[in-house]
Amino acid sequence: MKHKTFFWFIFPSALAMLLFIALPIVSVVIQSMFAPHEQVIVEVENCGPFGCTQSTMVDQDATSALRDEQPLGRFVGGDIYTNRNHLATGELSQIFSETTGLGDFWTRLLNLPLYRALAFTLTYTAVVTPMALILGFFVALMVNALPRMMRGPTIFLSLLPMIITPLIGALILYWMIDARGILGAALQWIAGDPDLSLKASTPLTWIMLMVYGIWSTSPFAFVVYYAGLQTVSQDSLEAAMLDGATRWQRVRYVIFPHLLPLTTFMALIKIMDNFRVFEPIVSFNAHAHAQSLSSFIYSDLGGETRLLSSAAATSVLTIVGVAILLTPVMMRTWRTHGQR
């Protein structure tokens, strides 16, 4: 392909990435280095029939003039990143110097907002990503082994979690795990505890969110794997059968290596999606027991005081976290394509 042709071929995509990805990221990084202006406080003297008193009030004109002069706010550099609501460098050094046991260390570390959100986000990503891929892979194998007449209905049922709107699916499961719901009542009966509540326990809430994440995201892996199974060489499978390979050996040595590039692709997609988990926490109203980095950003942007600088700093840290998690997968992809 000629350089000029390649340029005009790639130009629309490059322009879209510049306008909708690169520039917003730069804007967020800049915003994270500025804090809102403090209100200008002045002392005024109020005189009345019984004398004069001193009081303080906000000088609205001076505050507005300061905001007009510096609309981004006052420059603070990396101070927002190191404060208690984010990396908490001062608190971390104190924790390292004072704690004597691992349990006490984790307890004090999880009292810090960002690390508490990071703990859930990493746990959710580490559990949901591989489990969704594994479940999708085995469902694809089973569907592919069904008679042709049964595949259509089975595929439709397997795709229901992806067809249903995520918010609706989460609300349905939320109602089912309520103490008056079928799952909640069943768990109370199995445990023999009429007061057992999934919504009142932090570990059970985490498990509930992860189960929902696996259920709702595995259809994507199923679709991709099922499509990949249609491209597996039948000659290779027949040769393996003639050599006496069992079904598991054919899956391990023929099918899985063929689908490995698809696994890498889906791992990239699902790591990015799961690290930005947000909808399940909102749908399950689980803020008291679980908070992700995305919900942490949402809480900064909500309410009467919009903490834009804090939300921007958390967004930058989230982008850095995604990049770190994707690095091993990207390096594997680079090595794989570099050997060809």
Secondary structure, DSSP 8 states (H G I E B T S, - for coil): --HHHHHHHHHHHHHHHIIIIIHHHHHHHHHTTEE-----EEEEEEEETTEEEEEEEE-HHHHHHHHHHSTT-EE-TTHHHHSTTTT-HHHHHHHHHH--SHHHHHHHHTTSHHHHHHHHHHHHHHHHHHHHHHHHHHHHHHHHHS-HHHHHHHHHHHTHHHHS-HHHHHHHHHHHTSTTSHHHHHHHHHHT-TT--GGG-HHHHHHHHHHHHHHHHHHHHHHHHHHHHTTS-HHHHHHHHHTT--HHHHIIIIIHHHHHHHHHHHHHHHHHHHHT--HHHHHTT-TTT---HHHHHHHHHSSSS--HHHHHHHHHHHHHHHHHHHHHHHHHHHHHHHT-
